[in-house]
Amino acid sequence: MAQSTLGIIAEYNPFHNGHAYQLRVAQAKSRADLTIVAMSGNWMQRGEPALLDKWQRAKLALAAGVDLVVELPFQFAVQPAHLFAAGAVQILSALGCETLAFGAEHPELDFAKLAAHQPIAEKSHFKQFDETYPTLFNDYLQEQTGLNLRASNDILGFTYVVANRQLAQPMTMLPIQRQTSNHQSETVTDDAHIASGAAIRAAIANGQWSTVERIVPPTTYQALQAETLLSWDAYWPYLRYQLVSQPIEQLQRLYQMSEGIEYRLKRSAMQATSFADFLRLAKTKRFTYARLQRLCVYVLMQVTQAQLPTTLRYIRVLGFNQRGQRHLNQVKKRHRYR
């Protein structure tokens, strides 16, 4: 096995200058001989389709210095943060990673303290229906620890730490300071060379290609120019058909469909003229946009309550270089008789 193996959990939607920075810093700080990325497939954690397919995104990661890219399966990739993290951490651990690096808005946070005070979901505090679950969850943690866990990547980092604590041999956690202020910010300043994925996707949607060229590596820019880029607009007619044509009883059998939201989704689909319009009509105080979009993926894919196991069943390789190939051969030998 490699002397030092670094793991990163990513979506790379698309791979941009911020990802390249994180990769360089993580490799330097961990002194890694090998870097493995567990990457979402064609659907993202927040319920959005990837701009580029998983094979293209794996190729871009390898070009940037990653040695091995494996897929985070759909059963984990399109899930709330704690399940997303649990699947990715299992994969990186199984592949022999010793260090897990992640971007964080506040890397100085005591993530271990937060993990030690994580709330029990059954508490009555979480049965309120006038706020989203993430808001209630973060309010509880801040009350218990005095620490503020509200930034997107800080929350993901927290879930990685929680999942890592469940391993027989936990990895070393390596938070890296993010170089943009807000993970979901959709603006790019005139002199910026690093921006959030959301800002890059917004720039692409608005045709601001000179801005995009400045904030992504040349390989990413070339792929974005050459390939067909996907968004929810491409899937909206199919989603609307599913919601309008299916009876309520069938919608109720779909994964994560709860609290009567199926009625609101059907009504909104009948009225909406676009996916953005549909989301606006369907939004409630209780359901975040990410949760609604994940529900839309489950509707589109017709995922029922019984179809998403929570245990790791396989590891799918998306790409590797020679170092990654050698590591895979060693991993296969290690697991051959298990």
Buried (B, 14 or more C-beta within 10 A) or exposed (E): BBEBBBBBBBBBBBBBBBBBBBBEBBBEEBEBBBBBBBBBBBBBBBBBBBBBBBEBBBBBBBBBEBBBBBBBBBBBBBBBBBBBBBBBBBBBBBBBBBBBBBBBBBBEBEBBBBBEEBBEEEEEBBEEEEEBBBBBBBBBBBEBBEBEBBBBBBBBBBBBBBBBBEEEEBBEBBBBEBBBEBBEBBEBEEEBBBBBBBBBBBBBEEEBEEBBBBBBBEBBBEBBEEEEBBBBEEBBEEBBEBBEEBEEEBBBBBBBBEEEBBEBBBBBBEEBEEBEEBBEBBBEEBBBBBBBBBBBBBBBBEBEEEEBEEEBEEBEEBBBBEBBEBBBEEBEEEEEEE
